[in-house]
Amino acid sequence: MGNNIKKVGIVIKHSVPEANQFALQAAEILKKRKVEVVFASESKDVCTLAMGTLCQTKEDLIKTCDFIIVLGGDGTFISVGRLMIERTIPLLGVNMGQLGFLTEFKQSELEESLIAAINGELEISERTMLECTLKRGKETLIQSPVVNDVVISKGEIARIFDIEVNVDGRMVAKIKGDGLIISTPTGSTAYTLAAGGPVLEPKVPAMAMTAVCPHAVTLRPLIIHDTAEVTLIPQFKACRVILTLDGQKSFDLELGDMIRVTRYNKHPMKIFVSPKRDYYALLRE
């Protein structure tokens, strides 16, 4: 990267008041180094305070910027990562709350990390993403990149349902329980971990399938190569079943729907890595 950095975007989690102040500080650091600063369009109030900056949609930030600063938590980070459809650029995450697996940098490291990113001195980690396709008959209702996980779950407390699981056209199991999680290595420390699934090191080319409260106590999480094609067919009658992507986008399913999960081959998610933290140190924290 180095001297090629001409334009940087800033995305803010607005429910964290101090994020606005850090955004203004980041803008000043960048402008002093002759870098153009662009805020996400929902941050017009902050953009107005930061004289000489522009506002664009997040999608346009990805199209026009050299990298994006995310001031928030992992949820904010994921929402930007899922927009890497036409182009991928690195994300520099500054954690504004609790421990973050994706927001690598602490608030106190803001200036240091920005200067290092501009100078091309930071390592960039590429993270595998998934693509989830929801088909209803011949119609494709959803085709979306996924950073963390694809979840099929029940909508009622006292109900369980079945999911037929196929890998590369071969039936693996018919799971009866509260749901199923298919996770990337990045997402393995999220819902999958809470459900008793494995932690996958980010560079492992795999996805993990973990049943949520399975009826059969012998059913264990399954790790498969990320080149596989997973097909899920929920089977239910008198209950509501929901498809959720990254815990942020949800869709009600109907009987006969088919969900296909594959590796997202267009773009990986790119993350600036802090030289002061490694993955295992983060797990220990």
C-alpha positions in Angstrom: 0.0 0.0 0.0 2.3 2.8 1.3 2.2 5.9 -0.9 -0.8 4.6 -2.9 -3.3 5.6 -0.1 -5.2 8.5 -1.4 -8.7 8.1 0.1 -10.0 6.4 3.3 -13.5 5.8 4.5 -14.8 5.9 8.1 -17.8 3.9 9.4 -19.0 4.7 12.9 -21.2 2.7 15.4 -23.5 5.5 16.5 -24.7 3.9 19.7 -21.2 4.4 21.1 -20.9 8.2 21.7 -17.1 8.3 22.0 -16.9 6.8 18.5 -17.8 10.2 17.0 -14.9 11.9 18.7 -12.5 9.2 17.6 -13.8 9.6 14.0 -13.0 13.3 14.1 -9.6 12.5 15.5 -9.0 9.9 12.7 -10.1 12.4 10.0 -7.5 15.0 11.3 -4.7 12.4 11.3 -5.5 11.4 7.7 -5.9 15.0 6.4 -2.6 16.0 7.9 -1.1 13.3 5.6 -2.9 14.6 2.5 -5.4 11.6 2.5 -9.0 12.4 1.5 -11.5 11.4 4.1 -15.0 10.1 3.4 -17.7 9.2 6.0 -20.5 6.7 5.6 -23.7 8.6 4.7 -25.4 7.9 8.0 -22.7 10.0 9.7 -23.6 13.3 8.2 -23.6 15.1 11.5 -20.0 14.0 12.2 -19.0 14.7 8.6 -20.3 18.3 9.0 -18.0 18.8 12.0 -15.0 17.3 10.2 -14.4 20.2 7.7 -13.3 19.2 4.3 -14.7 15.7 4.3 -17.4 14.0 2.2 -20.2 11.5 2.8 -21.0 8.4 0.7 -23.0 5.2 1.1 -21.0 2.3 2.5 -21.2 0.6 -0.9 -19.6 3.7 -2.5 -16.9 3.7 0.2 -15.9 0.2 -0.9 -15.9 1.3 -4.6 -13.8 4.4 -4.1 -11.6 4.1 -1.0 -8.2 2.4 -0.4 -9.3 1.2 3.0 -12.0 1.7 5.6 -11.7 2.5 9.3 -14.5 0.9 11.4 -15.1 2.5 14.8 -17.3 0.1 16.7 -17.5 -3.6 17.5 -17.5 -6.9 15.5 -21.1 -6.4 14.5 -20.4 -3.1 12.7 -17.3 -4.6 11.1 -19.3 -7.6 9.8 -21.9 -5.4 8.3 -19.3 -3.7 6.2 -17.5 -6.9 5.3 -20.7 -8.4 3.9 -20.8 -5.5 1.3 -17.6 -6.6 -0.4 -19.5 -7.8 -3.5 -17.9 -5.9 -6.4 -14.5 -5.1 -4.8 -12.6 -5.9 -1.6 -10.5 -3.4 0.4 -8.9 -3.8 3.8 -10.8 -2.9 7.0 -9.1 -1.4 10.0 -11.2 -2.0 13.1 -10.9 0.1 16.3 -12.7 -1.6 19.1 -15.1 0.8 20.9 -16.5 -1.6 23.4 -16.0 -5.2 24.6 -13.3 -7.6 23.4 -13.4 -7.9 19.6 -12.1 -10.7 17.4 -12.3 -8.5 14.2 -11.7 -5.0 15.5 -8.0 -5.6 16.1 -6.9 -2.2 17.4 -7.5 -0.5 20.8 -8.6 3.1 21.0 -5.2 4.1 22.3 -3.6 2.7 19.1 -5.7 4.8 16.7 -3.0 7.2 15.4 -0.2 4.6 15.5 -2.3 2.1 13.5 -3.5 4.6 11.0 0.0 5.9 10.2 1.3 2.3 9.9 -1.6 1.4 7.5 -0.9 4.5 5.3 2.8 3.6 5.2 2.1 0.0 4.2 3.5 -1.4 7.4 0.6 -3.5 8.6 0.0 -7.1 7.8 -3.3 -7.9 6.0 -5.2 -11.1 6.9 -7.6 -12.5 4.3 -10.6 -14.2 5.7 -12.8 -16.8 3.9 -16.4 -15.8 3.5 -19.5 -18.0 2.6 -22.2 -17.4 0.1 -25.8 -18.3 1.1 -28.5 -18.9 -1.5 -32.1 -19.4 -0.6 -34.2 -21.0 -3.3 -38.0 -21.3 -3.2 -39.0 -23.5 -6.1 -37.3 -22.1 -9.2 -36.9 -18.6 -7.7 -33.8 -17.4 -5.9 -34.9 -15.2 -3.0 -31.4 -14.5 -1.5 -27.9 -14.7 -2.6 -25.6 -13.0 -0.1 -22.0 -13.1 1.2 -21.7 -14.2 4.8 -18.8 -13.2 7.1 -19.6 -15.3 10.3 -22.3 -17.8 10.0 -25.5 -19.1 8.4 -28.1 -20.2 11.0 -31.4 -22.0 10.6 -33.4 -21.9 13.8 -36.8 -22.3 15.2 -39.1 -19.3 16.0 -41.0 -20.9 18.9 -39.6 -21.9 22.2 -41.3 -25.3 22.6 -40.8 -26.6 19.1 -38.1 -28.7 17.4 -37.8 -29.4 13.6 -35.8 -31.4 11.1 -33.1 -30.3 8.7 -31.8 -32.6 6.0 -28.1 -31.9 5.5 -26.3 -32.8 2.2 -22.7 -32.2 1.3 -21.7 -32.3 -2.4 -25.0 -34.1 -3.2 -24.6 -36.8 -0.5 -26.9 -37.0 2.5 -25.0 -36.5 5.7 -27.7 -36.5 8.3 -31.3 -35.5 9.2 -30.9 -33.3 12.3 -33.7 -32.9 14.8 -33.3 -30.1 17.2 -33.4 -26.3 17.6 -31.4 -25.5 14.6 -28.1 -25.6 12.7 -25.1 -23.3 12.4 -22.7 -23.3 9.4 -19.7 -21.1 10.3 -16.6 -19.7 8.7 -13.3 -19.9 10.7 -13.9 -16.2 11.5 -17.3 -17.0 12.8 -16.2 -20.0 14.8 -15.7 -17.9 17.9 -19.2 -16.5 17.7 -22.5 -18.4 17.9 -20.8 -21.7 16.9 -18.5 -21.5 20.0 -21.5 -20.8 22.3 -23.3 -23.8 20.8 -20.4 -26.1 21.7 -18.7 -26.1 18.2 -15.0 -26.0 17.4 -12.8 -23.0 17.1 -11.1 -22.8 13.7 -7.9 -20.9 13.2 -8.6 -18.2 10.6 -6.4 -19.6 7.9 -7.9 -23.1 8.0 -9.8 -23.7 4.6 -12.9 -25.1 6.2 -16.4 -24.5 7.5 -18.0 -26.0 10.6 -21.5 -27.4 11.0 -22.9 -27.4 14.5 -26.3 -28.5 15.6 -28.1 -26.3 18.2 -29.5 -28.5 21.0 -29.8 -31.7 18.9 -32.3 -34.3 19.9 -29.6 -37.0 19.4 -26.9 -36.7 22.0 -24.4 -38.5 19.8 -24.5 -35.8 17.1 -21.2 -33.9 17.0 -20.0 -30.9 15.1 -18.7 -31.6 11.6 -15.8 -29.8 9.9 -15.7 -29.9 6.1 -13.5 -28.4 3.4 -14.6 -24.9 2.3 -14.8 -26.1 -1.4 -17.8 -28.3 -0.5 -21.4 -27.4 -1.4 -23.8 -27.8 1.5 -27.5 -28.1 0.9 -30.0 -27.7 3.7 -33.7 -28.6 3.5 -35.7 -27.7 6.6 -38.7 -29.9 7.3 -41.3 -28.6 9.6 -45.1 -28.2 10.0 -46.6 -26.2 12.8 -43.7 -23.9 13.7 -41.8 -20.9 12.4 -38.3 -21.5 11.0 -35.9 -18.6 10.3 -32.8 -18.2 8.2 -30.3 -15.7 9.7 -27.1 -14.4 8.2 -24.4 -13.1 10.5 -27.0 -12.5 13.2 -28.1 -9.4 11.3 -30.3 -10.3 8.4 -33.2 -12.8 8.9 -35.8 -14.4 6.6 -38.9 -16.6 7.4 -38.7 -20.0 5.6 -41.5 -22.0 4.0 -41.8 -25.7 3.6 -39.9 -26.8 0.5 -37.3 -24.0 0.7 -33.7 -25.1 0.0 -30.6 -23.3 1.4 -27.2 -23.7 -0.4 -24.0 -22.7 1.4 -20.7 -22.5 -0.5 -17.4 -20.6 -0.3 -17.8 -17.0 -1.5 -15.3 -17.0 -4.3 -15.5 -13.4 -5.5 -13.7 -11.6 -2.7 -12.2 -12.5 0.7 -12.6 -10.1 3.6 -9.3 -8.3 4.3 -8.4 -7.2 7.8 -5.5 -5.1 9.0 -3.7 -7.1 11.7 -2.3 -5.6 14.9 1.4 -6.5 15.4 0.7 -6.3 19.2 -1.9 -9.1 19.3 -2.0 -12.6 17.9 -5.0 -14.9 17.5 -4.1 -17.1 20.4 -3.5 -14.2 22.7 -6.9 -13.0 21.8 -8.4 -16.4 22.6 -6.7 -16.3 26.0 -8.2 -12.9 26.7 
